[in-house]
Amino acid sequence: MAYIIVEPCIETKDASCVEVCPVDCIYEGDDQYYIHPDECIDCGACEPECPVQAIFPDTDVPPEWTNYIEKNRNHF
């Protein structure tokens, strides 16, 4: 399992998640942050830090944002 950052992050780009990640697997993109699926250790530290609730386990992404799973994959 990996974590996915979805639509609410776009244009918000609050770096709270980056600051708490113990393995530095969250990277800034042009429009949002992305979590590298091979580097993420699934600790979940990032999820509660997001002020716009944009981070989900890849198995729990809301249906309206499942396209972000592919977007994240394509980013890396």
N, C-alpha and C positions, 0 to 999 in steps of 0.2 A: 504494500500500500504506500502511496505517496500523497502528499497534500497538493491541492490545486487552488490557485488564486483566481477568482472570477470577477465578473463585471463591476461590482462596486469599487474595486481598486482603481479602475480606469480613471485617470485624471485626478484621483485622490492621492495615490502613491505616498501614503504615510509609511515611513520606514520603521515603525515600531516592531514589526515582525522581523526585520533584518537585525535589529539590535539584540533580540533575544535568542536568535538561532545559534545553537552551540556548535554547529558544523559549517556555518557560513554558506548555506546552499541556496539562499534566496538572492536572486539577481535582478537588477533593474533593467527593464526593457523600455522601449520608447513610450509606451502607453500605460504600463503597469509593471508590477513585480512578478517574477516567475520563480517557482521552486524546482530545483533540479531533481528529477525523480531518482537518479542513481546516487545522489549525494545525501538525500534526505534520510534521516534515521527514524522517522515517524515518531518523534518525541512529543509532538503536538504543542510545543511551547509557543509557536507562532499564532496559533488559532485564537486564543483568548486576547491576544495583544492587538488584534486588528480592530480599529475603531469603527469600521464599516461592515464587519462580519462578512468578509470576502474570502475567507480561507476555509476549505472543507477537505476532509479525506476524499480521495478520488472515488471511493465507493458511496459517498453521501452527498455528492454534488447535486443541488436541486435540478430538476428536469429542465428548467428554462436556461440553465447554464452548462449543460453537459458538453456543449461545443468547446468549452474552455479546456477540457481534458485534451482534446486534439490540438488546440492552440498551444497549450503548454508543451506537448510532445514535439510539435513543429519548431518551437522556439529553440529547443536543444538539439 
